[in-house]
Amino acid sequence: MSITPTQASAEAARICEAAPIVPVLVVEDASRAAGLAGALIRGGLPALEVTLRTPAALDAIRAMAEVPGGIAGAGTLLTPEDVIAAKQAGAKFGVSPGATDKLLDAANEVGLPMLPGASTASEAMALLERGYHVQKFFPAEAAGGAPFLKSLASPLPQIRFCPTGGVSPDNAQSYLSLPNVICAGGSWVAPKDAVAQGDWDQIETLARAAAALPR
């Protein structure tokens, strides 16, 4: 079922509002996906962005989509084919580092809510013109960080951002305290070694700390 950009943004906002941090996950072994999702969800982070950077990513999304209480999503969507594959795997939302007309049209056609990326005022305005009121700010630190986002709040108050890229426990609060930030994306809640070892207690602890960040 197709959706409009306005509907997509409304659903993206609902998902982003579920917790202050959206885990950005690179899953190498799909057999770890359900355990990883469970730990993050128990820790209070239900929205899960699995990046399409590994051969296991789509299988990981399929596994996470079956975990109660979670909202499995797909990141690093670059092409219409990525969008279709993510939707078929069970993704409830998509994230892209940037945005193209073909990518957004494909997402709307298959009914996948998108969090499209922008890193300049012009890109943000172009997405707003299309109806996207919630956007990813990427790469956050390299593109100007919290000071840059703060400077956009007055001229573009209609847009809320999910900064991703270089966000860490040390600087997350500088983003989350901004009026135009709805949540932030971070990978620190799922350290590679902890995932490989199945240390779900450590990941749940990290998730709880992230979920408690004020915004």
N, C-alpha and C positions, 0 to 999 in steps of 0.2 A: 504494500500500500504506500503510495507516494505521500510526501509531506512537503509543506512549504518551508522556506528558510525561517520564517517567523515561528512556525511550529517546532522546527528543529532547534532553534535557539531557546525556546521555552523549555523544551525537554532537556537540553544541555544544562540550562540553569538549574533545573530540579536535581539533576545528577550531581552537579558541582556543589550544590548546597548541602549534600548529604554529609560532607566532612570537610575540614579545612585543607586536607592534603589528598590528592589523587596519586596513588602509587604508580610510578612509571616502571614497568617490569620488562626485563629482558629474560625470557625463559628459554633455557638451553635444553631442558629435559621435561617433556610434557607430563611424565609420570609424577613430577613434583608439583604440578599446577594446582591440583585440588587441595593439597596440604598447604601450599602457599596462600591460596585464596582464603582458606578457612582461618589461618592465623591472622591475616590482615582484617578480615571481617570481624573476628572476635575482638580484635584490637580497636575497632571502631572506624575502619576505613573500607566502606563497601564498594566504592567505585574503583575499578581496577583496569588500568590501561596496559594492555599487553602489546608491546611494540612488534611490528612485523619485521624484525631484524634477524630472526633465526628460522631454520626449517621447522622448528617445533611450535612456532607461535600460534598457528591456526588450531592445532590440536590442543594447545594450552587454553585457548579461548573456549573451545568446546567443553573442556573439562571444567573450567571455572564457571561457565554458564549454568552448570548443574549444581553448583554449591549454593545452598539456601542463604538468602540475605545479601547476596552479592550482585553487583552490576558489572558484568564483564564488558570491556570495551577493547577497541583495537587502535593502536597508535601507529605513527609513521605511515599513514595512508597516502600514497603518492599518485595512484592511477585509479581509473574507474574499475579496473579488474581487482585492485586491492579492496575497494569498497564492497564489491559483490562477494568476494571471498570472505571478508570479515562478517558480512551480514549472514551468509550461509553457515558460518561457523557458530553463530549465536551471539555475536556482538550486539550490545544494546546502544552503543554510541561509538563514534569514530573521532579520531584526533589526527590532525595533519600539521606538519611544520610550517606550511604555507597554505596557499589556496589557488586553485585554477578553476575556470568555469566548468571544464569537463569533470573535474573531481566533485565539485559541489552539485552539479546537475545529476551525476550518478547517485550521489548520496540521497538527494531528494527523491529521485525516481524509485529507489529501493526502500525508502523510508528509514534511513539510518541517520539519526541526529548527529550533527557534526559540530566539532569544536575546531574551527579553521584557524590557522596560524597567521599572525601579523607581527611585524617588528618595526613598522613606521606608521606615522599618522596617516599617510596616504593609503597604505594597505588597510588600516583599520577603517578608514572612511569608505573605501570601496566595498568592504564586507558589510558595513552598516547599510550602505546603499542597497545591497542585496537582501537585507533583512536580518543579518546576523548581529544580535545585540550582545552575545557572549562569545568571546574569542580567546584563543590561546596566544600568549605573548611569548615568542620564542625567537632566538635563544635569549632568555631573560637577562642574565648577567652580562653577556657579551653585547647585547643590544642597548644597554644603558641602565639596566637594573631598576630598582625601586624608584630612584629619582626621576628616571624617564617616564615610568608609568604615572607617577604623581603629577608630572607636568601635563599629562593627557586628561586628567580628571576634570579640569575646568572646561576646556574646549570640547571635549567629547564625553559629557556626563552620561550619555545613553548607553555607553559600552562598559561591560564588565569583563575583566580579563582573568585568565588562569595562567600566571607566569610559570614557565617551565624552562629548565636549562640553567644549571648552576645554582639552583635553589637548594639550600641545606638547612640543618637545624640552626646554624649560626645566623643565617640571614632571612629565614622564612618569616619571622615576625615583621621585618621591615616591609615585606610585601603584603602580608595579611592585614596589616593595620591600615592600608590604603582604602579609601572609600570605593574605588573602582576595581578592587580585586575581590573576586568571588571565592577563589580557592587557589591553591598552588599545586604544581606537579613536582614530585620528588622521587628519587630512586633510592635514597638512603634507608628507607624503611625495609628494604629487602636486599641486604648485602649478599653479594654473589656467593661467598663462602657459606653463609647461613642457609641459603637456598640449597646449595649442593649437598650440605650435610643434613638437611631436613630439620634444622634447628628452629622449629616453629615457635618455641617459647621465646627465643630471642626476637624473632620477627614480631610476635604479638606484643612484646614489651615496647619495641620501637614504634609500632603502630599506635599503641595507647598514648604514648608521649606525643606523637604527631596529631592524634585526634583531639588532644587536650589543648592544642595551640589556640589562643583566642583570635578572633577576627571581628 
